């Protein structure tokens, strides 16, 4: 690493900007905003010795000869200098800044790409709303109070974690500053035992880019994450560095956690004051037993929130460019599972009643599933089977419902897989090519 990142206190300090154009104007404005005493020297007026007494210099002249002279003078005098767009002639670089005073985030590419730094700044500015400024100031005030009272650092840290994972930023974003301050005062009491919280969070079908912003924030702040077996490693990497990860997934044919034990574990952790995320594949309430877990948590008096996720029932088709509804083709869709008592009878009833049938967890008994559906809609009804939808190793096959099991076996399609049956499968196919496939 060539550069050592620092923030300079330039309040009242003499700084010089050399140049006449837009760059010089922008650099001078930025220094003045930081409280510096700025003197601007036109590139044609610069003479050796002109940098005397400066703490910091920005050469925005875009004149190679002036660049050379200011660099040599600053080096000899030990003055920090930045020659714009000349990395080899910079003793410091000016990063892109996200300002949420008193919170400042500096972004640097070590001079490699100012455009990329600006693009990242724009993304962070959209993510970090204006509430982060007053929130930072509020946490700072609480920190000073805790330090004055001699509260041990371990207890301070627990207070800060409660503040970060609380609803205070939401209150500030809504303009409810008084309520935010009152809420912070309650959470800042280190001598009080606070109940924890459980969030039932949908992780989506697999691709971590499809997880919601709220889910990302909860994962970043969680003390413990209880996750399904089919959560992608990339999604688990969104968890905070101190989060404890516990796998509680259920896999067919393998030793699995019992549902009662999962609910008991969540209740135990919440009562111990932990912030818990129950991370479930897809959406918690679509064949994810999220409803059962919510019922158990509420019965135990646990504070619980539910965060929806993208269900693979819809994402599977979308990932191969197949809509589940399409004007003039399909105006109804049914979502079911191939598992459970009476599943074959249910499949036949739904196949007869709907335009598009989506069957989750269909791979294990696919031959039986397709035979039940074909007995109602006929063997030629279009079908698609999507394995590990949105994952990097996603695979899919298409064909008539009467043949799709044989096609899947020949292609060695593995579970988990979602079956889609209906005219929508081929509705957007032109000359044998699927349109709009993702």
C-alpha positions in Angstrom: 0.0 0.0 0.0 1.6 3.2 -1.2 -0.7 5.7 0.6 -1.4 6.0 4.3 -5.0 7.3 4.8 -5.4 10.3 7.1 -7.8 13.2 7.6 -6.0 16.5 7.9 -7.1 19.3 10.2 -6.5 22.4 8.0 -8.6 24.9 9.9 -6.8 28.2 9.9 -3.8 26.7 8.0 -2.3 28.4 4.9 -2.9 26.5 1.7 -2.1 27.3 -1.9 -3.8 26.4 -5.1 -2.1 27.0 -8.4 -4.1 27.3 -11.6 -6.8 29.2 -13.4 -9.4 26.7 -14.5 -12.3 24.6 -13.1 -10.0 22.2 -11.3 -8.3 25.0 -9.4 -11.7 26.6 -8.5 -13.0 23.2 -7.2 -9.9 22.5 -5.2 -9.9 25.9 -3.6 -13.5 25.6 -2.7 -12.9 22.2 -1.0 -10.1 23.6 1.1 -12.0 26.6 2.2 -14.9 24.3 3.2 -12.4 22.6 5.5 -11.5 25.9 7.1 -8.2 26.5 5.4 -6.8 29.9 4.5 -6.5 29.5 0.8 -4.4 31.6 -1.6 -4.9 31.0 -5.3 -1.9 31.7 -7.6 -2.5 31.9 -11.4 -0.2 29.5 -13.3 1.3 32.4 -15.2 2.1 34.3 -11.9 3.8 31.4 -10.1 7.5 32.0 -9.3 9.9 29.9 -7.3 9.5 30.7 -3.6 5.8 31.3 -4.0 5.0 28.3 -1.9 6.8 29.6 1.2 4.8 29.2 4.4 2.2 26.8 3.0 1.1 23.7 4.8 -0.4 22.1 1.7 -0.3 22.8 -2.0 -2.5 21.8 -4.9 -1.1 22.4 -8.4 -4.1 22.4 -10.8 -2.3 24.4 -13.4 -2.1 21.5 -16.0 1.2 23.0 -17.1 4.0 20.5 -17.2 6.8 23.1 -16.5 4.9 24.6 -13.6 4.2 21.1 -12.3 7.9 20.4 -12.3 8.8 23.6 -10.5 6.1 23.3 -7.8 7.0 19.7 -7.2 10.7 20.5 -6.7 10.0 23.5 -4.5 7.5 21.6 -2.3 9.8 18.6 -2.0 12.7 20.8 -0.9 10.6 22.7 1.6 8.8 19.5 3.0 5.4 20.8 2.0 2.6 18.3 1.1 1.7 18.7 -2.6 -0.7 17.2 -5.0 -0.1 17.8 -8.7 -3.5 17.1 -10.3 -3.5 14.0 -12.6 0.3 13.4 -11.9 0.4 10.5 -9.4 4.2 10.5 -9.4 4.2 14.1 -8.2 1.8 13.7 -5.3 2.7 13.4 -1.6 -1.0 13.1 -0.9 -4.1 12.4 -2.9 -7.6 13.9 -2.4 -10.2 11.1 -2.1 -13.8 11.2 -3.1 -15.8 12.1 0.0 -19.2 11.1 1.2 -20.3 13.8 3.7 -22.8 13.1 6.4 -21.3 15.4 8.9 -19.8 14.5 11.3 -19.5 11.2 9.4 -17.0 11.4 6.5 -16.2 8.5 4.3 -13.2 8.8 2.0 -12.8 6.7 -1.1 -9.5 6.4 -2.9 -8.2 4.3 -5.8 -4.6 5.3 -5.1 -4.8 7.6 -8.1 -5.7 4.8 -10.5 -9.2 5.9 -11.4 -10.8 9.1 -10.0 -13.9 8.2 -12.0 -14.3 4.9 -10.2 -13.9 6.7 -6.8 -16.6 9.1 -7.9 -18.9 6.2 -9.0 -18.5 4.5 -5.6 -19.1 7.7 -3.8 -22.4 8.1 -5.7 -23.5 4.6 -4.6 -22.6 5.2 -1.0 -24.5 8.5 -1.0 -27.6 6.6 -2.1 -27.1 4.0 0.5 -26.2 6.3 3.4 -29.2 8.6 3.9 -29.1 12.0 5.6 -30.1 10.4 8.9 -26.5 9.1 9.3 -25.2 12.6 10.2 -27.5 13.1 13.3 -27.2 9.5 14.1 -23.4 9.7 14.2 -23.6 12.8 16.4 -26.0 11.1 18.7 -23.8 8.1 19.2 -20.8 10.4 19.7 -22.7 12.2 22.5 -23.6 8.9 24.2 -20.0 7.8 23.9 -18.7 10.9 25.7 -21.3 10.4 28.5 -20.3 6.7 28.9 -16.6 7.5 29.0 -17.2 10.3 31.6 -19.1 7.8 33.8 -16.2 5.3 33.5 -18.3 2.6 31.8 -16.0 -0.3 30.8 -15.3 -0.6 27.1 -17.0 -4.0 26.9 -20.3 -2.5 28.1 -19.8 0.5 25.9 -19.5 -1.8 22.9 -22.7 -3.6 23.7 -24.5 -0.2 23.9 -23.2 0.8 20.5 -24.3 -2.5 19.0 -27.8 -1.9 20.4 -27.9 1.6 18.9 -26.7 0.5 15.5 -29.3 -2.4 15.3 -32.2 -0.3 16.6 -34.9 1.7 14.9 -33.2 5.1 15.7 -32.0 5.8 12.2 -35.5 5.1 10.9 -36.9 7.6 13.4 -34.4 10.2 12.3 -35.2 9.5 8.6 -38.8 10.2 9.4 -38.0 13.5 11.1 -38.8 12.2 14.6 -35.7 13.5 16.3 -37.2 13.8 19.8 -38.3 10.1 19.7 -34.9 9.1 18.4 -33.1 10.8 21.2 -35.5 9.3 23.8 -35.0 5.8 22.3 -31.3 6.3 22.4 -31.3 7.3 26.0 -33.1 4.1 26.9 -30.8 1.9 24.9 -27.7 3.6 26.3 -28.2 2.4 29.8 -25.5 -0.3 30.3 -26.9 -1.5 33.6 -30.2 -2.8 32.1 -30.8 -6.2 30.5 -32.4 -5.7 27.1 -34.5 -8.4 25.3 -33.2 -9.5 22.0 -34.9 -9.6 18.6 -35.4 -12.2 15.9 -35.7 -11.3 12.2 -37.1 -13.9 9.9 -35.2 -12.9 6.7 -35.7 -14.2 3.1 -32.3 -14.7 1.4 -33.8 -15.0 -2.0 -33.1 -17.9 -4.4 -29.3 -17.8 -4.2 -27.8 -14.9 -5.9 -26.7 -12.5 -3.1 -27.5 -9.5 -5.4 -31.2 -10.4 -5.0 -31.3 -10.0 -1.3 -33.0 -6.8 0.0 -31.3 -3.8 1.4 -33.0 -4.3 4.8 -31.9 -7.9 4.9 -28.3 -6.8 4.2 -28.4 -4.4 7.1 -29.8 -7.0 9.5 -27.1 -9.5 8.5 -24.4 -6.8 9.1 -25.7 -6.1 12.6 -26.7 -9.6 13.8 -25.1 -11.3 16.8 -26.2 -14.8 15.6 -27.4 -16.0 12.2 -29.3 -19.3 12.0 -29.3 -20.2 8.3 -30.7 -22.8 6.0 -28.5 -25.4 4.3 -29.0 -23.9 0.8 -27.9 -20.4 1.6 -25.0 -19.5 -0.8 -21.5 -18.8 0.8 -21.6 -15.4 -0.9 -24.8 -14.5 0.9 -23.3 -15.6 4.3 -20.3 -13.3 3.6 -22.7 -10.4 4.1 -22.9 -11.2 7.8 -20.9 -9.0 10.2 -17.4 -10.0 11.2 -18.5 -10.9 14.7 -21.7 -12.8 13.9 -21.9 -16.4 15.0 -23.2 -18.6 12.1 -25.2 -21.7 12.9 -26.5 -24.0 10.2 -30.0 -25.3 11.0 -30.9 -26.4 7.5 -33.0 -29.3 6.5 -31.8 -31.6 3.7 -33.7 -34.6 2.4 -31.9 -37.9 3.2 -29.5 -36.1 5.6 -29.4 -35.4 9.4 -31.4 -32.2 9.8 -32.3 -29.8 12.6 -35.8 -30.4 14.0 -38.2 -27.5 13.7 -39.0 -27.4 17.4 -35.3 -27.2 18.2 -34.8 -24.3 15.8 -37.7 -22.3 17.3 -36.4 -23.1 20.8 -32.9 -21.9 19.9 -34.2 -18.6 18.5 -36.3 -18.0 21.7 -33.3 -18.9 23.9 -31.0 -16.4 22.0 -33.6 -13.6 22.1 -34.1 -14.0 25.8 -30.4 -13.7 26.3 -30.5 -10.3 24.6 -29.1 -11.3 21.2 -30.0 -9.9 17.8 -30.8 -12.9 15.8 -31.4 -13.4 12.0 -33.2 -16.5 10.9 -31.9 -16.6 7.3 -34.2 -18.6 5.1 -33.9 -19.5 1.4 -36.3 -17.7 -0.9 -39.2 -16.0 1.0 -39.8 -17.0 4.7 -43.5 -17.5 4.1 -43.4 -19.5 0.8 -42.9 -23.2 1.9 -40.2 -22.0 4.3 -42.0 -22.7 7.6 -41.6 -19.0 8.4 -45.2 -18.9 9.5 -44.6 -21.6 12.1 -41.6 -19.9 13.4 -43.4 -16.5 13.7 -46.2 -18.2 15.6 -43.7 -19.8 18.1 -41.8 -16.6 18.6 -44.9 -14.5 19.2 -46.2 -17.1 21.6 -43.0 -16.8 23.5 -43.2 -13.0 23.7 -40.2 -12.4 21.4 -39.8 -9.2 19.4 -39.8 -10.4 15.8 -39.8 -8.8 12.3 -40.3 -10.4 9.0 -38.3 -9.4 5.9 -39.6 -10.7 2.6 -37.3 -12.4 0.0 -37.5 -13.2 -3.7 -39.0 -16.7 -3.9 -37.6 -19.2 -6.3 -41.1 -20.0 -7.3 -40.9 -16.8 -9.4 -37.2 -16.4 -9.8 -36.7 -19.8 -11.4 -38.8 -18.9 -14.4 -37.4 -15.4 -14.6 -33.9 -16.7 -14.6 -34.5 -18.5 -17.9 -36.7 -15.8 -19.4 -40.0 -17.6 -18.7 -42.9 -15.4 -17.2 -45.4 -17.2 -15.1 -48.2 -14.9 -16.4 -48.4 -13.5 -19.9 -51.3 -11.5 -21.5 -53.3 -13.7 -23.8 -51.4 -16.9 -22.7 -51.7 -17.2 -18.9 -53.7 -15.2 -16.5 -53.4 -17.5 -13.4 -50.6 -19.2 -11.6 -50.5 -21.8 -8.8 -47.5 -22.5 -6.6 -47.2 -25.7 -4.8 -44.7 -28.3 -3.6 -44.0 -31.9 -4.6 -43.6 -32.9 -1.0 -46.1 -33.9 1.7 -49.2 -36.1 2.2 -51.6 -35.9 -0.7 -49.2 -34.0 -2.9 -50.1 -36.0 -6.1 -53.8 -35.4 -5.7 -53.1 -31.7 -5.1 -50.9 -31.5 -8.2 -53.7 -33.0 -10.4 -56.3 -30.5 -9.0 -54.1 -27.5 -9.5 -52.9 -28.6 -13.0 -56.6 -28.7 -14.0 -57.4 -25.3 -12.5 -54.5 -23.0 -13.5 -52.7 -21.8 -16.6 -49.2 -22.0 -15.1 -48.2 -24.5 -12.5 -45.0 -24.0 -10.4 -43.9 -27.0 -8.4 -41.1 -26.4 -5.9 -38.8 -29.2 -4.5 -39.8 -31.3 -7.5 -36.6 -33.1 -8.4 -36.6 -36.0 -5.9 -39.8 -37.6 -7.2 -39.9 -35.9 -10.6 -41.2 -39.0 -12.5 -44.2 -39.3 -10.2 -44.8 -35.6 -10.3 -44.8 -35.3 -14.0 -46.9 -38.3 -14.5 -49.6 -36.9 -12.2 -49.6 -33.5 -14.0 -49.6 -35.2 -17.5 -52.6 -37.2 -16.6 -54.6 -34.0 -16.5 -53.0 -31.6 -19.0 -51.6 -34.2 -21.5 -48.0 -35.3 -22.2 -47.3 -32.5 -24.6 -47.8 -29.5 -22.3 -44.6 -27.4 -22.3 -42.5 -27.7 -19.1 -39.1 -26.5 -17.8 -37.0 -27.6 -14.9 -34.6 -25.2 -13.3 -31.9 -26.3 -10.9 -30.3 -23.9 -8.4 -32.0 -20.9 -9.9 -29.8 -17.7 -10.0 -26.8 -19.6 -8.6 -23.6 -19.5 -10.7 -24.0 -23.2 -11.4 -27.7 -22.9 -12.4 -28.9 -25.4 -15.0 -32.2 -26.0 -16.8 -33.9 -28.2 -19.3 -37.2 -27.9 -21.3 -39.5 -30.3 -23.0 -43.0 -31.8 -22.9 -44.2 -32.6 -19.4 -44.4 -36.3 -20.4 -40.6 -36.3 -21.2 -39.1 -33.8 -18.8 -38.2 -36.4 -16.2 -36.2 -38.4 -18.7 -34.6 -35.3 -20.1 -33.6 -34.2 -16.6 -32.1 -37.6 -15.9 -30.1 -37.5 -19.1 -28.8 -34.0 -18.4 -27.9 -35.0 -14.8 -30.0 -32.1 -13.3 -29.5 -32.0 -9.6 -31.8 -30.8 -6.8 -33.0 -28.4 -5.6 -35.1 -27.8 -8.7 -38.3 -26.0 -9.6 -40.7 -27.3 -12.2 -42.7 -24.8 -14.4 -45.6 -26.2 -16.5 -47.6 -24.2 -19.0 -47.7 -22.6 -22.4 -45.6 -19.7 -21.0 -42.6 -22.0 -21.2 -42.5 -21.7 -25.0 -44.5 -18.5 -25.5 -41.4 -16.3 -25.9 -39.4 -18.8 -28.0 -38.6 -17.7 -31.5 -36.6 -20.0 -33.9 -35.7 -22.2 -31.0 -34.2 -19.4 -29.0 -35.6 -18.3 -25.6 -36.0 -14.5 -25.5 -35.0 -12.3 -22.6 -33.2 -15.1 -20.7 -31.3 -13.7 -17.9 
